[in-house]
Amino acid sequence: MYVYATIGHINLYGSRSLISSVEKLIHFVLLISRQGKVRLTKWYSPYSQKERSKVIRELSGLIISRGPKLCNFVEWRGLRVVYKRYASLYFCICNDQEDNELETLSIIHHYVETLDRYFGSVCELDLIFNFHKAYFILDEVMLAGMMQETSKRTTLRLIAAQEELVEAAKEEASSLSNIIAQATK
């Protein structure tokens, strides 16, 4: 069994590695309403807070102003932004120009379908009031800017298990607070 530690495309043994350390990845995910309000952001590449605000301003203005008949790909700062509008939300993913746009569109569609199955006809208000669940679903679907889970059923099963853990923790905290309250009387 060989263990490769790669630097670039060359492993430490000086030969070409079968495992590439240069992976194509998603730089960030944005959900923007038609009014330009940000509903969800997930950053996989390092951006300062000032840069993030500037990126959001630029992209929201650029994407919202585009006509519905135009393609869903935008070249921006040497990167490619792929977006898709579902109802009143724009789901945007920024990745490298070499990445496949159709694959990125399928990632967006997969995330939207998972949200839709979880919330039952998801809408913007679901994402506003349950943003933590939207982030959890995104974290289950994508990890470190790459697609992690392609099965919607598995993702939903993991979310249900996480919700059961949260409920059990709430019940335990409630029973502990009751015990403490009775002990202090």
MODAZI-V140038 format. One record per residue. N is the residue number from 1. RES is the residue in three letters. D_FIRST is the distance of its C-alpha to the first C-alpha in Angstrom with 1 decimal. Layout:
n: {N,N}
res: {RES,RES}
d_first: {D_FIRST,D_FIRST}
//
This chain:
n: {1,2,3,4,5,6,7,8,9,10,11,12,13,14,15,16,17,18,19,20,21,22,23,24,25,26,27,28,29,30,31,32,33,34,35,36,37,38,39,40,41,42,43,44,45,46,47,48,49,50,51,52,53,54,55,56,57,58,59,60,61,62,63,64,65,66,67,68,69,70,71,72,73,74,75,76,77,78,79,80,81,82,83,84,85,86,87,88,89,90,91,92,93,94,95,96,97,98,99,100,101,102,103,104,105,106,107,108,109,110,111,112,113,114,115,116,117,118,119,120,121,122,123,124,125,126,127,128,129,130,131,132,133,134,135,136,137,138,139,140,141,142,143,144,145,146,147,148,149,150,151,152,153,154,155,156,157,158,159,160,161,162,163,164,165,166,167,168,169,170,171,172,173,174,175,176,177,178,179,180,181,182,183,184,185}
res: {MET,TYR,VAL,TYR,ALA,THR,ILE,GLY,HIS,ILE,ASN,LEU,TYR,GLY,SER,ARG,SER,LEU,ILE,SER,SER,VAL,GLU,LYS,LEU,ILE,HIS,PHE,VAL,LEU,LEU,ILE,SER,ARG,GLN,GLY,LYS,VAL,ARG,LEU,THR,LYS,TRP,TYR,SER,PRO,TYR,SER,GLN,LYS,GLU,ARG,SER,LYS,VAL,ILE,ARG,GLU,LEU,SER,GLY,LEU,ILE,ILE,SER,ARG,GLY,PRO,LYS,LEU,CYS,ASN,PHE,VAL,GLU,TRP,ARG,GLY,LEU,ARG,VAL,VAL,TYR,LYS,ARG,TYR,ALA,SER,LEU,TYR,PHE,CYS,ILE,CYS,ASN,ASP,GLN,GLU,ASP,ASN,GLU,LEU,GLU,THR,LEU,SER,ILE,ILE,HIS,HIS,TYR,VAL,GLU,THR,LEU,ASP,ARG,TYR,PHE,GLY,SER,VAL,CYS,GLU,LEU,ASP,LEU,ILE,PHE,ASN,PHE,HIS,LYS,ALA,TYR,PHE,ILE,LEU,ASP,GLU,VAL,MET,LEU,ALA,GLY,MET,MET,GLN,GLU,THR,SER,LYS,ARG,THR,THR,LEU,ARG,LEU,ILE,ALA,ALA,GLN,GLU,GLU,LEU,VAL,GLU,ALA,ALA,LYS,GLU,GLU,ALA,SER,SER,LEU,SER,ASN,ILE,ILE,ALA,GLN,ALA,THR,LYS}
d_first: {0.0,3.8,6.6,9.8,13.2,15.7,19.3,21.3,19.4,18.0,14.9,15.2,14.2,17.2,16.0,16.3,13.8,13.2,13.9,17.5,18.9,22.4,23.1,26.6,28.2,31.5,33.6,36.0,37.7,41.5,43.9,47.4,50.7,53.3,55.3,52.5,51.5,47.9,46.7,43.0,40.8,37.1,35.8,32.2,33.0,35.1,38.8,41.6,44.1,46.7,44.3,43.5,47.2,47.8,45.0,46.4,49.9,49.1,46.9,49.2,52.2,50.4,49.0,52.0,54.5,52.7,54.5,53.1,53.1,50.8,47.1,44.7,42.9,44.1,43.0,43.3,42.5,39.9,38.2,38.8,40.3,40.1,42.6,44.1,47.3,47.5,51.0,51.9,48.4,46.4,42.6,41.2,37.7,37.1,34.1,33.4,35.5,32.7,31.8,33.1,36.4,36.4,33.1,34.5,37.6,35.7,34.0,37.5,38.8,36.0,36.9,40.6,40.2,38.3,41.0,43.6,42.2,42.0,45.5,47.2,48.5,47.3,49.8,50.0,51.6,48.7,46.5,49.1,49.6,46.1,44.2,41.8,40.8,40.4,38.0,36.0,35.8,34.7,32.0,30.7,30.8,29.4,27.0,27.1,28.9,26.6,27.2,25.6,27.3,29.0,30.6,34.0,34.3,31.2,32.5,35.9,34.6,32.8,36.0,38.1,35.9,36.3,40.1,40.3,38.7,41.3,44.1,43.1,43.0,46.4,47.8,46.5,48.0,51.2,51.5,50.8,53.4,55.9,55.3,55.9,58.9,60.4,59.7,61.5,64.6}
//
